[in-house]
Amino acid sequence: MSDNKLHQVETDPILKMKDWWQKNQKVLVTAIVVVVIAVGGWYAYKTYVAGPKEDQANLAIYHAETYFRADSLKLALNGDGLHKGFVYIAKNFDGTKAGNLAKYYAGVCYLQTGDFKSAVKYLEDFSTNAKQIQMMAYGALGDAYSELKQNDQAVSSYKKAAETFGSDELNASEYLFRAGLLSETIGKTKEAVDIYKELKEKFPTTAKGRQADKYIYRLSIEPNETSSK
């Protein structure tokens, strides 16, 4: 490039822009292509993979939920030979909303049929932004841990249940009460008293909240000579 042309490029903004474009166009075009491919790939995945998979999962879980509502828990878990159960749906439709919900259902089914280890496995793997369902999942997990005598985990799960959706005062107070009662049962008196106080403070109008004083008083009495041994 001659000195005169170089001077024009350096002083003329349009020529300067053209010169910059010529030097960087390959990099820019490559970046644009990458973005277009990424966006197109995401759209294709949502349209042709994730969408149909979600539809298939919703159809599959419909039949399992029907068995669940009918209290046919084994069929709900394992299917009937024609329709799949929650275990299959949770495994094969992982990443879908229905597949995630199947984990909750499977955990509850296992809890009710006495397979507490399997209940823990599925309930621990479940999570949702729907707070009321998440509360029930934590509560069921607490029950499963309690049956397995894993008491610290049970208390923790019950407390999580109560904290997750306090607006449902009936269930939240019940789970907090279970946390207090289990703490009391395993000899953690101070923790039990603190939980009962929290129950009284947060849920004073519920049945469990109104009973809290009785449990606090019983645990706060100092042993004396007339106390039963």
C-alpha positions in Angstrom: 0.0 0.0 0.0 1.4 3.4 -1.0 2.1 6.1 1.6 -0.7 8.2 0.2 -3.2 5.3 0.4 -2.0 4.5 3.9 -2.6 8.1 5.0 -6.1 7.9 3.5 -6.9 4.8 5.5 -5.6 6.3 8.7 -7.6 9.5 8.3 -10.8 8.4 6.6 -13.1 6.6 9.0 -14.9 4.6 6.3 -11.7 3.4 4.7 -10.4 2.7 8.2 -13.5 0.5 8.9 -13.1 -1.3 5.6 -9.5 -2.0 6.3 -10.4 -3.4 9.8 -13.1 -5.6 8.2 -10.8 -7.0 5.6 -8.3 -8.0 8.3 -10.9 -9.5 10.7 -13.7 -10.7 8.5 -12.6 -14.4 8.8 -12.7 -14.3 12.5 -16.1 -12.5 12.6 -17.7 -14.7 10.1 -16.5 -17.8 12.0 -17.9 -16.4 15.2 -21.3 -15.6 13.5 -21.5 -19.1 12.0 -20.7 -20.7 15.4 -23.5 -18.7 17.0 -26.0 -19.5 14.2 -25.1 -23.2 14.5 -25.5 -23.2 18.3 -28.9 -21.4 18.2 -30.0 -23.7 15.3 -28.8 -26.8 17.2 -30.6 -25.7 20.4 -33.8 -25.0 18.4 -33.6 -28.4 16.6 -33.0 -30.2 19.9 -36.0 -28.5 21.6 -38.2 -29.1 18.6 -37.2 -32.6 17.4 -35.7 -34.3 20.5 -36.7 -32.7 23.8 -40.3 -31.9 22.8 -41.2 -35.4 21.5 -39.4 -37.0 24.5 -41.4 -34.8 26.9 -44.6 -35.8 25.2 -43.7 -39.5 25.3 -42.9 -39.2 29.0 -46.2 -37.4 29.8 -48.1 -40.1 28.0 -46.2 -42.9 29.9 -46.7 -41.3 33.3 -50.4 -40.9 32.8 -51.0 -44.6 33.1 -48.6 -45.0 36.1 -50.4 -42.2 37.9 -53.8 -43.9 37.2 -52.5 -47.0 39.0 -51.0 -44.8 41.8 -54.4 -43.2 42.4 -56.0 -46.6 42.5 -53.5 -47.7 45.2 -52.1 -50.4 42.8 -48.5 -49.5 43.8 -46.7 -52.4 42.3 -48.3 -51.7 38.9 -47.6 -48.0 39.3 -43.9 -48.8 40.0 -43.2 -51.5 37.4 -46.0 -51.2 34.8 -48.5 -53.8 33.6 -46.6 -55.2 30.7 -48.3 -52.9 28.2 -47.7 -49.6 30.0 -44.5 -48.5 31.8 -44.2 -47.8 35.5 -42.5 -45.0 37.4 -39.2 -46.9 37.6 -38.9 -47.2 33.8 -40.0 -43.6 33.3 -37.6 -42.1 35.8 -34.7 -44.0 34.2 -35.5 -43.6 30.5 -37.0 -40.1 30.5 -34.4 -38.5 32.6 -34.2 -34.8 31.9 -37.9 -34.4 31.3 -40.4 -33.0 33.8 -42.4 -36.2 33.8 -39.2 -38.2 34.3 -38.3 -36.1 37.3 -41.8 -36.4 38.8 -41.7 -40.2 38.3 -38.8 -40.2 40.9 -41.1 -38.6 43.5 -43.9 -41.1 42.7 -41.4 -44.0 42.8 -40.1 -42.9 46.2 -43.6 -42.6 47.7 -44.5 -46.1 46.3 -41.4 -47.7 47.7 -42.1 -46.0 51.1 -45.6 -47.3 51.2 -44.6 -50.8 50.2 -41.8 -50.9 52.9 -38.7 -50.7 50.6 -37.2 -47.8 52.5 -33.8 -47.9 50.9 -35.3 -47.6 47.4 -37.6 -44.8 48.7 -34.5 -42.8 49.9 -32.8 -43.4 46.6 -35.5 -42.0 44.5 -36.6 -39.2 46.8 -33.0 -37.9 47.2 -32.8 -37.7 43.4 -36.0 -35.7 43.1 -36.2 -31.9 43.1 -38.7 -29.4 41.9 -39.6 -25.7 42.0 -43.1 -26.6 43.0 -42.7 -25.9 46.7 -45.7 -27.9 47.9 -44.6 -31.1 46.1 -41.0 -30.5 47.3 -42.3 -30.2 50.9 -44.1 -33.6 50.6 -41.0 -35.2 49.1 -38.8 -34.0 52.0 -41.5 -35.3 54.4 -41.6 -38.7 52.7 -37.8 -38.8 52.8 -37.9 -38.1 56.5 -40.3 -41.0 57.0 -38.0 -43.3 55.0 -35.0 -42.3 57.0 -36.9 -42.7 60.2 -37.8 -46.3 59.3 -34.2 -47.0 58.5 -33.2 -45.6 62.0 -31.1 -42.9 60.3 -32.5 -40.4 62.7 -30.4 -37.4 62.1 -31.2 -37.5 58.4 -34.8 -37.9 59.2 -34.9 -34.9 61.5 -33.1 -32.8 58.9 -35.6 -33.9 56.2 -38.6 -33.1 58.3 -37.2 -29.6 59.1 -36.5 -29.0 55.4 -40.1 -30.0 54.7 -41.5 -27.5 57.2 -39.2 -24.7 55.8 -39.9 -25.3 52.2 -43.6 -24.4 52.1 -44.6 -22.8 55.4 -47.8 -21.4 53.7 -49.3 -24.9 54.0 -49.5 -24.6 57.8 -51.2 -27.9 58.4 -48.5 -30.0 56.7 -45.6 -27.8 57.6 -46.5 -27.9 61.3 -46.9 -31.7 61.1 -43.4 -32.2 59.7 -41.9 -29.8 62.3 -43.7 -31.7 65.0 -42.2 -35.0 63.7 -38.8 -33.4 63.8 -39.3 -32.4 67.4 -40.8 -35.8 68.5 -38.0 -37.8 66.8 -35.3 -35.6 68.4 -37.0 -36.1 71.8 -37.2 -39.9 71.2 -33.5 -40.2 70.5 -32.6 -38.2 73.6 -31.7 -34.9 71.9 -33.8 -32.9 74.5 -32.4 -29.4 73.8 -32.9 -29.7 70.1 -36.4 -31.1 70.7 -37.3 -28.1 72.9 -36.0 -25.6 70.3 -38.0 -27.3 67.6 -41.2 -27.2 69.7 -40.6 -23.6 70.4 -40.3 -22.9 66.7 -43.5 -24.9 66.1 -45.3 -22.7 68.7 -44.0 -19.5 67.2 -44.5 -20.2 63.5 -47.7 -22.2 63.6 -49.6 -21.1 66.7 -53.1 -21.6 65.3 -52.5 -25.2 64.2 -53.3 -28.3 66.3 -49.6 -29.2 66.6 -48.7 -25.6 67.4 -51.3 -25.5 70.2 -49.8 -28.7 71.6 -46.2 -27.4 71.6 -46.4 -26.0 75.2 -47.2 -29.4 76.6 -44.1 -30.9 75.1 -41.9 -28.0 76.0 -43.1 -28.1 79.6 -42.6 -31.9 79.9 -39.0 -31.6 78.6 -38.2 -28.6 80.7 -39.1 -30.0 84.1 -36.1 -30.7 86.3 -36.0 -34.3 87.6 -36.6 -34.6 91.4 -37.2 -37.2 94.0 -40.9 -37.6 93.2 -40.3 -38.0 89.4 -41.0 -41.5 88.1 -37.9 -43.5 87.3 
